[in-house]
Amino acid sequence: MSPANIAYLQLGGAILLEVVATACLKQSNGMSRIVPTVAALSGYGISFYLLAQVLKVVPMGISYGIWSGIGIVIVSVMGFALFGQKLDMAACLGLGLIVMGVLVIHFFSGSMPH
């Protein structure tokens, strides 16, 4: 497996852990519940570790853009589906633009290792 492929897997893991950690943070009730708080902090820590590994291969701006962009979209959809949070048309349009931006970076940027 190439270093770029490994970096993409690590980036996917970093994104998923960040999303799970954010859900745990929501459940921590302002960090007043110990189990979700520890889960959130652990998830964020491992996520940042994986992101740091990705930065060895993928440029920082590209890595962080993909990590944060996909994370925002997944967390927003999760908030809607699991926590009953509302997404109005402007929010949906903005999320769609984020997805488009990540796709443009992935498919058209010469900065991405393939």
Rosetta blueprint (number, residue, H / E / L):
1 M L
2 S L
3 P H
4 A H
5 N H
6 I H
7 A H
8 Y H
9 L H
10 Q H
11 L H
12 G H
13 G H
14 A H
15 I H
16 L H
17 L H
18 E H
19 V H
20 V H
21 A H
22 T H
23 A H
24 C H
25 L H
26 K H
27 Q H
28 S L
29 N L
30 G L
31 M L
32 S L
33 R L
34 I H
35 V H
36 P H
37 T H
38 V H
39 A H
40 A H
41 L H
42 S H
43 G H
44 Y H
45 G H
46 I H
47 S H
48 F H
49 Y H
50 L H
51 L H
52 A H
53 Q H
54 V H
55 L L
56 K L
57 V L
58 V L
59 P L
60 M H
61 G H
62 I H
63 S H
64 Y H
65 G H
66 I H
67 W H
68 S H
69 G H
70 I H
71 G H
72 I H
73 V H
74 I H
75 V H
76 S H
77 V H
78 M H
79 G H
80 F H
81 A H
82 L H
83 F H
84 G L
85 Q L
86 K L
87 L L
88 D L
89 M H
90 A H
91 A H
92 C H
93 L H
94 G H
95 L H
96 G H
97 L H
98 I H
99 V H
100 M H
101 G H
102 V H
103 L H
104 V H
105 I H
106 H H
107 F H
108 F H
109 S L
110 G L
111 S L
112 M L
113 P L
114 H L
